[in-house]
């Protein structure tokens, strides 16, 4: 069975500081990995994804994530936080061999950016 | 191109009543998913349609929940009779696997409150 763990339900960073949101997964098959962001009163928006190939993936709004198979991790980073990054972030895993591609989500991390 | 839309955005009902949620996927997306987030918990998979057929309904909580997808287009999720524990945000997502590697596009969600 697949699972996702997001360490830290709430993370605070200062504007301009590094953003690091942690995601570890468990999967018996090579997974597809996703990061989504939810701004207040909006739906989930895809930030980036890893399927195959290059393990460092770049997404929208300056975010990137690196797939590390040996550590079963897919941490999300951004070099310099902006006030507009304040939102809730979700890591998700799916299996391309499952037939459904359904997502298993982590519990989410709410990012607060301090002025 | 229009995104995934959901109706209503909010619904407040009393225990024992019936509620029907609607989802319109992105045009041309054969795959449609329903998820639910209960407050403070992770987003959980409910079921998956491929066109009008249920591919995976392993996440449906019980037989008070009924999902349909008429003609492989929009989908409805009916809760009858509603219980207090059904409160949460219901998300719909769609995808076209062959094109998007399983990436799902989410609607804004329906917030259901059962009193």
Interface residues (C-beta under 8 A of the other chain):
Chain A: X4 X32 X34 X36 X41 X42 X43 X44 X45 X46 X49 X51 X90 X94 X96 X99 X100 X101 X102 X103 X104 X105 X106 X107 X108
Chain B: X3 X4 X31 X33 X35 X41 X42 X43 X44 X45 X48 X55 X56 X59 X91 X93 X95 X97 X101 X102 X103 X104 X105 X106 X107 X108 X109
